[in-house]
């Protein structure tokens, strides 16, 4: 899913260098005083800052912001899309590229992950060995042999980092090996790893709860001669029951190690299943504040682009009687803003709801919901916050992530932020205008075609409520 590009007015000055220096000095002072930072060979734990430390940083930041001439226009900016994309880069890389976000790093540290037991089953030990080995032959690969793959029995998993909030869990598992480069190409071998069939338990309760993996795989930039890191992300919002926000959570995952030459996206290339358990502190996922739910009644009419199953059509639709439900959640990984259709008049269909809430995310080739978050009262060509998105969004809702974090609320509240919601229909198709009552059929086997969205039709401008 594509994201909004950052659009920043040239007239907006950068944050003064003195601000960065003061925050850095404060962090160093806190580290020196606490003396709790540890460094281990493969487990890189960020500094865990207590409430007193965060207050000190916030006070220092507030004093600097209010004492500078750019205070009225200084909006904090981050190159941030989602928790999953953030965790694809390890802590050292985040720090070196200056992309580390203190609130997220603090949440990672608060999870306090601990490694657990593990076991590995090689291909001959699996029930469907004959079938899977047959797939190898069907793909022109030699049958499984211990001489080729027995080194995988020595793989040692270790949890590196866990990032949890009330909507997302992301974890990185390091797979150590003495074999040499075990992932990517190594001579005639090419291995991929995915977490499958995961579940969790809480505290001493043995009840198992499913934990479906939304996305994952080996982080390409993590591969070294002695191992690689497997990344996995879960959308808690999609779970059938609330995920705990206190106590110790124990996760068990089955890492399927597959031969890329046979197939990496399913088990036809399966070589081994590594079962691994780890635990973390669920309190790290607590929200920074209670969610705020607001009704947003709409009015007037807009042109909707509706997918017909065989093509697209633009339809003039009345919004009178349509009420959006806006939910704002304040998480350590950003502010999540969700819109659903709470009520609609007679004649309003599911197809209209899906069309209205289809995420556009600033993609000029995509019709759909157009959300902009900007400083209150700014001009249309002013500064916009980058929008991120979760791994998946249900067809009947729009959800985005604003890169605004708890320690920054005070700075944003001083200026105020607006949510400008709108909608953009298809404006042209293959270079030809697509106006109201336009329709196109896409026959099977259609070749390349070009869509461009029209100008956004404003549905409303609302103030973003910050705690």
Buried (B, 14 or more C-beta within 10 A) or exposed (E): BEBBEBBBEEEBEEBBEEBEEBBEEBBEEBBEEBEEEEEEEBBBBBBBBEEEBBEBBBEBBBEBBEEBEBBEBBBBBBEBBBBBBBBBBBBEBBBEEEEBBBBBBBBBBBBBBBBBEBEBBBBEEBEEBEEBBEBBEEEEBEEBEEEBBEBBEEBBBBBBBBBBBBBBBBBBBBBBBEBEBBBBEBEEBBBBBBBBBBBBBBEEEEEEBEBEBBBBBBBEEBBBEBBBBBBBBBBBBEBEEEBBBEEBBBBBBBBBBBBBBBBBEEBBBBBBBBBBBBBBBBBBBBBBBEEBEEEBEBEEEBBBBBBEEEBBBBBEBBBEBBBBBBBBBBBBBBBBBBBBBBEBEEEBEEBBBBBBBBBBBBBEEBBBBBBBBBBEEBEEEBBBBBBBBBBEBEEEBBBBBBBBBBBBBBBBEEBBBBBBBBBBBBBBBEEEEBEEEBEBEEEEEEEEEEBBBBEBBBBBBBEBBBE
